[in-house]
Structures are given as structure tokens and as C-alpha cells.
């Protein structure tokens, strides 16, 4: 079954110019379900795919941001074999050659994020399904809070947003012991002699990137931070400026152009739970300044990282641990570790046992693994 964004591509390729929220059903039923496509339509789709123009009618705005190249190829492959009655037969070898040729000539996909300023960005390969949504929000200047389990790709996604927008990237790993100085900077003693006793302001990475602009800053593990420490940046998050008393010559720091602030958390800021016991409750005023995007494990990515046998085992393990309410995380990182061990020559079953080291006999019994 095709996803909505895949159907959008089909409709655009057929010349549809209407709203994406009201796709003409007859387009994709006739074109996909019956697999009926003329030689002219086939040639046009291939041409548009090669040039990267699947928008229809020369539109600048692309509708393919959420669809990967292999998915487009799969659509072409699915549509090509059954031509309309009377059309020339299409040889399978010729089809394979055509698809291989499309891969060789395919251009990186681009999407217009902001129609008014025509901001174009590259859609990177191997991104999380939530990437495009976060990218759009970040480009619009919305503060984004990514909430999801450990190892689901939150930190990687933030870094990919910066890379895709070609912006400087910075981060702060929040902990209960982190001080507000790590956000707003330090006033440090300088020199000796005549300058003995004088102090100079040293900006933090957050202040520097916030003021310079054209940046993405990640507040990682924000739900592990001291809520009071985070209150100092509430103004920076919502009002476009930050007060830094340590910078006594000019304490008013103005938010630069194109600054995106992203936070990552394992909880929704309501405090510790069974799995994430070291998390703090975040202040409501801070939470109110973020747009929450919930993330989960990207199984499509995990398929690319590990063999099917490892993925299937991990997914079953994850579901059983969740059902049994175990305080265990079966993350993408775990799958990566098993895959890495197997590629290094460790037997699959041995690698599986190794990553479960430390699980109690009772926990292993609940997930159906012999201890």
C-alpha cells in the first residue's frame, strides 16, 4: 500500500496541480491499481525523475521531500511492466537496465521550505521519518522538542538539520550538574600586573551561535537538566533576546538571523518514569516554548544497518520488553552493536547473548529468552 506522499508524487507526475490534502482518487487507482500506463506517460515520468522535476507543470515547490530514491524507483518498476493494451511489450532486462540508468543519473532531491524566500535544502539520505517535519519547523524559527526513546536518532536528526541547511552546529549536553554559565558564558580573571584583578567575559557556544545566527543549537537530554538552570534561556527561546549580566559592556544579546533551537528528551518533561529514572520535571514556562515532535525507532533505518535476522529478533525483543513493562531499552544502538559484532566474525547467537548481559533471569524469562 502506498503512503500519502508517494501518491502525491504519482498525482503530480500525472499533472495534478490541486491541494495535496485533496488528491484525485481516480488518478492513482487508475494508474497504480490497474498498473495501466502508456508509453508517453512512462517516458514523461522517467524524464521527470531524471531531471528531479516531479512537481508537475514546472513547479518550483517539490512534493518529494519525504520519499527516497529507492521508493521512486520501486514506483517506476511497479508501473512499467504492465503497459496499456496494444503498447509494445517491455522486456524485464530492459526494465532493469532503465532503472540502473536512473540511479546513475538521479540528482539529489531538493525541497523549497519557505516559499517567500525560496530557501532550498538538500534532503539527505538515511534520515528519520520525522526529519522533514523538524526541518520545516526549524527553518520557520520554531523551537522544537524531540521526545523519544534512547537511541532512536534524536541527536543525529538535529545534526542532519544543520547539515541540510548548511548552518553551524552546536550542542550542550544537559545534566543536573550543569550550571547556567554553560548557557550564558563566564566572567574570568585576565592577566596580571596592571591588569591584575580585571575580568573579561567569555561567551559560551550557545551565546556565540545564538548571536551570530545561521546556526542550529541542540539542548541534548534537556529533561536531565536542572529546570532552574533552563529558566535563564526562556527569553532567548520566545522573545528573541537573552540577558547576559556577565557581559557587562553589552548584556543584551539579540537573536541572530536563521537560528534554530532544538531540544532532545526521553520524556515529555513531567519527571522520571520506570525506564528513565534520572529525568527531572521541566518548568511549564520552558515546555511552553517548544513544539513537541514525538519520535520512535526508525525500522527502515534499522533494516539498512543490520541483517533481517538481527532486526527481526530485536523488534520482537523490543515488543516483549514493552509488553512486560521491563526497564530495558532495545534501541537502534543495540541492533548496530549486534550487526557490528557479526561483521567482525562473532556468531549471531553469541552476539545476541552478549548484548543481553546484565539482564536478570526474571527479565529474560518474561521476554522468552533462556538464561
N, C-alpha and C positions, 0 to 999 in steps of 0.2 A: 504494500500500500504506500503510495507516495505521500510525502509530507506536504503541508500547505505551500512552503516556499518553493518546493520542486514544481508544484502545479502552477505557481506564479510564473516560473521560468517557461513552462510549456505554453501558457496563455500569451505571454509576451512574445514568444517566438512565433506565435500564430498571428500576431498583430494586435492583440488586445491592448487598449490604452486606458481602460477604466480603472476604478479603485481596486486595490489588492484585496480589500475586505469583501468585495462582491465579484468573485470570479465567475465567469460564464461557464456553468457546469457542462454544457454541451461541448465545449472546446476539448476538455481533457477526457470526457467519456468517449467521444468520437475518435480522438487522436491517440489515446492510450489504451483504453479498454478493448477496442476493436483492432488496435495496432495497425490502423489503416493510414498510410502516408504516401503521398505522391512523390515522384522523382523530384519535382520542382521544390516541394516542401522539404524534402531530405537535403537537397543541395543548399537551400536557404539556411536551414538550421546549422549545418556543418560550417557554412560560411560565417555565420554569426558567432558560432563557438570559437572559430579560429581567430577572429578579429576581436574577441572579447566583448562584442556588442550584442547582448541578448535582451536589451531593453525594449526593442521594437520601435520603429519609426524614428530611429536616430536619437532616442532619448539619452541624455547625459546620465540621468539617475539610473543606477543599476539595481536590479532586484535579485541579484545572485549572491549577495554577501554571505548568506548562511549556507550556501551549497558548495560542496567541494568539487574539485575537478573529477575525481572518480565517479561521483554521483551523476554529474552531467554526462560523462561517458557512458554510464550504465543506462541512462535515459535514451541516448542515441542508439546504443546497442539494442535496447528493448524495442525501439520503434522501427529500426531499419529492416529486420528480417522479413516482415510481412508487408509487402507493398500492396497497393490497390490492385484490383483485378485488371489485367491487361498490361500492368507495368512489367518491366524487364526483371527477371529473377536476379536476386542478389546473392552472390556466392559467399559462403562463410569465410573463406580465406581472404577474399577481397574486403569483407567487413573488418576482419581483424587487422588487416593492413591499414585500412582507413582510420581505425581507432588509434593505432600506434602512431600514425602520422599526425593525428590531432594532438596527442600527448606531446609530440616533439615540437609542435608549433604553437601550443597554447600559451597565452600571455597571462601574467599574474592578474587576478581579479582585483578590481577597484570598486569602491563604493563612495558615492557622494554623501557625506554625513550631514553637512549643513548646506542646504540649497542656496542660502543667501550669500555665502562667501565661497561656495564651490570648493570646500575642503575635501581633498581626495586622499584616501589612505589605502594602503595595501592590506588585503585580507590574508593573514598569514596561514600557512598550512598547519594542521595539527592543533587547532585552537578548540577550546571548550565550547559547547553549545551556547553558553551564556556570553561568549566573547563579544558578539556583535552588539548585543543589548548594552553591555557595560561600556563598550566603545562609544556608542551613541550618547549615553548619559554623561560619560566623562568629557566628551567633546563639547557638550552643551553646558559644561561647568557645574554639573550636578555632583555633589559628594556622594560616593557610592560605598555602601557597606556590604561586603561579600560574606555571606554566612553559609558555612558548610562543614562537613566532617573533615578530620585531619587527612591531609594528603589528597585532596580532591582537585587541587590545581589553582587555588585562590592566589597565592603569591605569584605563580607563573603567569596567570592571566593578567595581573597588574603590570608585570614586566612586559608582556606582549602588547598591552595597550600603549605603553610608552614607545616601544619599538615601532609599532604600526604607525603612530603619529609622528615619529621621528622627534621625540622630545627627550629631555634629560630626565633621568630616573633617580629617585632617592627613596630611602625607607628607614623606618625606625621600628625596631623590634620591641614592642611594649612589654613591660614586666611590672610587677608590683613594686619593684625596687627602682624603677626608672624615675628620674626627677624631671621637673618642668624645665630645667636647664637644657635637657636634651632636645626640647622642642624650641625654646626661645633663645638659647645661647648662654654665654658665660661672660662675666666681668673678671678679668685675670690681671694680676700684677705684672708690670713690664719693667725690664731693665734694672739698672742700679745707678749709683752716683746721683747726678742731678735729677734723674727720673725715678729715683727710689720712692716707693710709696704710691706711685701713679698706677692707674688701672686702665686697661683697654678692653673694649668689647670684642668678643669673638663670636661670630654668628654660627648658629647651628646649621646643619644641612637643610632642615625644614625651612628656616627663615630665609636662607640664601635662595633656595629654589622657589619659594613662595613669592619672593620679591622680584627675582629675575624673570619669572614667567617661562612659558614654553616648557612646562615640566609636568611630570606625574610623580606624586609622592604617596607612598604606601605606609599606612599605620598598621603594621602587621601584628596579629594576635592582640587586637585592641581590647578584647574582653579579659585579657590578663593584666591590663594596666590599672593603676590606681585611678579611680574615677575623678578624684580631686585634681590630679595632675592634668587630666584631659580637659578640665574646665577652662584652662588658660587659653585653649585654642578655639573655644566656641565662637568668639567674634570672628576669627580668621575663617571659620567654616561657613558662616552665614552672612557676615556684614562686610566682607571684602577688605578687612584690615586686621592687624594684630598689634597689640600694645606690648612693647618690649622695654621695660624700665631700665634694664641693664644697658641698653644703647642710649645713654643719657643725652647725647647730642641730637639724636633724632629718634625718639622712641616709637614713632608712628610708622609701622610697616604696612605698606599698601600692597594688596594682592596684584601680582603682575598679570599680564595677558596670557591666556591659554594655560591656566594652572588647573590641574585635575588632582583631586584628593580622593584616594581610595583607602578604605579600611578593610581588614580581614578578621574574621572571628569564627570560632567554632560554635558559639551560642548566640542567641539573639539579645544578649546584654542583660538578661534577667538574673544572672548569677550562675553558680555551679550546678551541674547536674550529675547523674551517675557516672558518666564517662569522662566529662571534663570538669574534674573536681577542683582544679586550681583557677577557675574563672571567677571574675568579680562582677558585681552588678554595676552596670553603667548608668550614669546620670541621664534622666529623661531628656534634659535640655540638649545633651550631646547626641543622643539617639535621634532626636527630632530633626537634626541637621543632616541626616543621611537618608538616602534612598536605598532600601534594603533589596538586595538581589540574592535569592537563595540558590545555592549550588549543590550539586551532588556529584558522585563519581561519574566520569565520562567513560562509559563502557566501550565506545567506539575507539577512544584513545587506547584503552587497555588492550583491545584486540590487536592494535598495532605494536604494542610493547611486548606482548608475550604470546606463546603458543596457545592454541584453543584449549588444550588440556589444562593448562595452568589457569586460564581465565575462567573456565567452567567451574573448576574446583574452588577458586577464590570467590566467585559470585555465590555459589551455594553456601560456602562458609559464611559469607557476609550476611546472607539472608537468615541462616540458622542462628547466628550470634545476635542478630536484631530481634528475632522471634523469642529467643531465650532471655533477652534483656541483659546480655553479658556486657561487662565494662571492658570491651575489647574493640579495637578498630581494625577492620580489614580494609586497608587503604590501597590506593594505586601504588604507593611506595612498596607495599608488601608484594604485590604482583611483580613489580620491577625487580625486587631482590631475588625472588624465585627464578625469574627469567634470566637474570644475570648469573646466578649460580649454575643454572642448567647450561648456559652458553659457555661457562668456564669448565664444564665437564662433570659437575655434580649431578648425580642421578635425581630425577624428578621427585620421587618419593622421599628421598633423603632431604632435599631442599624444602619440601613441604613440612617435614618434621622440624627442621631447623627453625623456620620462621614461627613455629608454634611453641618454641621453647619458652618456658615460663608460664604457660597456660596450666591451670590446675587440672587434676584428674576429673573433678566435677565439671569443669568448663568443657573439657574435651568430650566428656560423655554427653553433654547437652547438645553438642554440635555433631555427634555421631562419629567421632574420631577415637580410635582405640588408643589408650595411653600406653 
